[in-house]
Amino acid sequence: MRPVLILTLAVATLQGQTSNPLSTELRVAYTTIKTNLLKMADKMPEDRYLFKPVPEIETFGRRVAHIADANFRTCAGVQGERKTLGAAPKTAKPDLVAALKESFAKCDSAFESLTDATALEQVSGAIGSPPLPGGQTRTRLSTLWHVVRHSNEMYGYMSVYLRLNGVVPPSSAPD
């Protein structure tokens, strides 16, 4: 089944259940990737946070920091704040897990405040991923969708890091 058709069917189903089907569906996707990333960060052994599959690629810890910084910056921007988290220089697992949790706390409030009516409001394109040049804007929905898209992309990359270290990624492991 084509992705657009699947999304259309999901939205049609949600329309009968909520007055905000688009923002509700986005929150479901966000909650799924948030849960997987937090479990992933926890499952990777602390001594493997400096692991790189090959020298040219970032460490696992650096990937966690990247997600935390990108999500925090974007979600703060959606809320009209120009804030950064500063996770990039961190290398220790406890510090990086704390930064990831802090970024998700910021995003929780951004996603919870989203309604289908506010989804169409324009925000600075500079806060999204990827940033848009020259004062361009995008919708709140699009900006927050990019948080989910980017997080899923990073999760896919990082699943390989776990597998190479004998750890089953959360989305593949039974609870």
N, C-alpha and C positions, 0 to 999 in steps of 0.2 A: 504494500500500500504506500502511496506517495506521502512524504512528510506534510505537505500542505493539506492533503485530504485528512490525515490523521489529526492535525491541529484543528481543522474546521470541525470535525466530528467531536473532538474534545470540547471545543468552545460551545458548540450547539448543546452538548450534554450539560455543561456548566451553566448555560443561560437559564435553564429551568431550575437551577439550584441556587443561584446567587445573582445579585444585581450587578456584580462586577466580575464577569467571567474572564476577561482578558487579564486583569491584574491578579485574580485568584489563580489562574493557570500559571502565570509567571512565578508567583510565590511558591507554588508546588515544585516547579523546576529548581528554583533557588534553594529551597529547603533540602531537596535531594542532593544537590552538589555540595552544599554546606556540610551536610551530614557526612558525605563521603570524604571530603577533604579533612575534616576534623578527625575522623577515624584513621585516615591515612597518616596524618601527622603523628598521631598517637602510636600507630602500629610500627612505624619505622624505628628501629633501635637507635638510641641516642648516638652511639658511635658511628652510625651510618649517615648522619646528617651532612657529613663532609664527603660523602660518596659521589663520584662522577662516573657515568658509564664509559666515557672517553674524555681525554683532557680538554677538548674544545667545548664541552658542555658544562653548564652550571651545576653546582652541587645540589643535592636534594634540599638542603637547608636554604640555599639561595632561591630555589623555586618557591619554597614556602614563603619566604620574605617577599618575593615578587608578587605573589597572589595577595598577601596581606596589604602591601603598599598600594597596589592597583585598586583593589576593592575599596579600601578605606578612602582613597582620594576620590574615586568616582562616587561612592555613596555620600560622602560629605558634600561633594559638588552638587548632587541632586537636591540636597537639603539647603543649598545656598551658602555652604561654608567652603572656604578655601583652606583645607587642612591636609597635612600629611602625617603619616604614622612613623616613618623613619625606621622600618624594620630591616632595610638593606644591610647595614653593617653587623647585624646580629648573626651569630653562628651556633649558639647553644640551643639544643632542643627546647628546654623550658622557656627560654626567651622567645623563640620563634612560635611555639604553640600559643603562648600568651598573646603575641602580636596577631596571630591568625584569629584568635578568639575576639580580640578587640576589634579587628576589621569586620568580623561578622556581627558584632554588636552594633556597629555603626550601620552596616547594611540591613540588619533586621529592622531598624527604625525606618530606613528609606523604603524598603519593600512593604512594610506594614502600612505606611502612610499613602501608598499608591492606590488610587481607585481608577476605574475606567475613565472617569471625567478628568482626573489630573494626569492620566497617562499621556494625553495629547499635548500637554503644556510643553513649551520649548525651554530647553536649558542649553547652556554653553556646550558647544561641540568639543571644546578643549578638555573637558573633564572625562570624556568617554574613552573607550578603548576600541579602535585606535582614535587618538585625538583628531579632530577636524581643524583645518587651518583657517585663519582669517576671519574670526568672528562668526563662523557658521554655527548653526544650532541643530539640535535633534530633539526628538521627544523624550520625555521621562521614560516612557515604555522602552524605546530603543536603547537608551543609555543603560537602563537596568537589565535589559535583555543581554547587552554586551558583557555585563558582569557574569551572568550565567554562562554565556558562550565561552568567554575567556577562561573561567574557572573550569569548565568541562575540558577545554583544550589542555590546560595545565594538568588536570587530573589524568588525562590520557597519557601524557608524556611521563608523568611521575609514576604511573602504574608500572612502567618498565623498570624504573629504579627499584621499586619494591620487589618485583619478580626476580631481578638480577641478584637480590639479596635474600632470596628464599621466602619472601613474605607475599601472601596472597592479598591483592587489593580488596578493600572493603566491598566494592560492588560485586566481586566474584566469590566472596567468602560468606558462608552461611553465618547468621548471627548466633 
